[in-house]
Amino acid sequence: MKVVFSCALLFCTGGRSIMKIKKRISKQTRETLTAWALLSPTLFFLLLFTVIPIFRSIYLSFHHLDLSVREPVFIGFENFQRLYRSRLFWRVMNNTLQFTLMTVIPSMAIGLGLAMLVNNKRRGVGFFRTSFFYPVVMPMIAVSSIWMFIFMARNGLLDQTLVRMGIPTIGILNNRSTAMPALAGMYTWKEAGYLMIFFLSGLQNLDTELFEAAKIDGASRFTAFRCITLPLLMPTTLFVSIIALTNSVKLVDHIVMMTEGAPNNATTTLLYYIYQYGFAFFDQGMASTLTAILLVIMLSISLLQFLRVDKKIYYN
């Protein structure tokens, strides 16, 4: 009986102690701990699949690691020196720059145009929103297969149409001067609907009173677009530009499916070059070096946009 009473007394006093500790913890501290507890699963996977691979790639970029060695061999900046002396590397960088310029600005312009086109409450506008967004939900492998049928030499839809019109066939993916623009056009067609969603969200958050005042003052639609819509959309445009740039650089599925870098590496971009070294040549050291270069490029562009462009943006 004494033992039971002692246990009960200990339980009660322990419970009071816990209550006192809970009272000492402020509400803000509890909210902070709760927030970190809710974020911990995401942070764990972010650390496991993003942060650790990044530092692992940076580490391996200074090492020689392929099928000829079992363990990484430290070689310093030799991988970077090899790339600097490589003509193919500079051609790949030029291809990547060309593809980015051919896709980022056109896809943003078309996305903004589509957003303005469907930014109303007219009957049937939902059908057009769905139609413009439909290419986004299609897997890139499926999109590449469809466009490969269109661009296929001789038997493709494009060449067959030219034959019916009495025009010589192009073989657009077999020509160095047309292969990259063809891939850029395909990607722009798929990406524009995705960027349209962000611009449409931005347009719907604009204050309509500003446009009504501009209309009363006699401003044309183009003047209202240039002086009101574009400046107020700059926060959205900054975000969209980073998304479009990131998506453009990191895309590799279409090249694997459609050209594999042909003709004569005219369509080999930086990410496909990394894919070749990592999964075709099994040279992890060089693949990590290219990954480190890609990381530096992306961080530099993002910081430039945030530090320079962000200062010129008006936020409500």
Sequence and secondary structure as in RCSB ss.txt:
>XXXX:A:sequence
MKVVFSCALLFCTGGRSIMKIKKRISKQTRETLTAWALLSPTLFFLLLFTVIPIFRSIYLSFHHLDLSVREPVFI
GFENFQRLYRSRLFWRVMNNTLQFTLMTVIPSMAIGLGLAMLVNNKRRGVGFFRTSFFYPVVMPMIAVSSIWMFI
FMARNGLLDQTLVRMGIPTIGILNNRSTAMPALAGMYTWKEAGYLMIFFLSGLQNLDTELFEAAKIDGASRFTAF
RCITLPLLMPTTLFVSIIALTNSVKLVDHIVMMTEGAPNNATTTLLYYIYQYGFAFFDQGMASTLTAILLVIMLS
ISLLQFLRVDKKIYYN
>XXXX:A:secstr
 HHHHHHHHHHHHHHHHHHHHHHHS HHHHHHHHHHHHHHHHHHHHIIIIIHHHHHHHHHTTEE STT SS EE 
TTHHHHHHHH HHHHHHHHHHHHHHHHHHHHHHHHHHHHHHHS S  TTHHHHHHHHHHHHHS HHHHHHHHHHH
H TTTSHHHHHHHHTT     GGG HHHHHHHHHHHHHHHHHHHHHHHHHHHHHTS HHHHHHHHHTT  HHHHI
IIIIHHHTHHHHHHHHHHHHHHHHH  HHHHHHTTT STTTT  HHHHHHIIIIIS  HHHHHHHHHHHHHHHHH
HHHHIIIIIGGG    
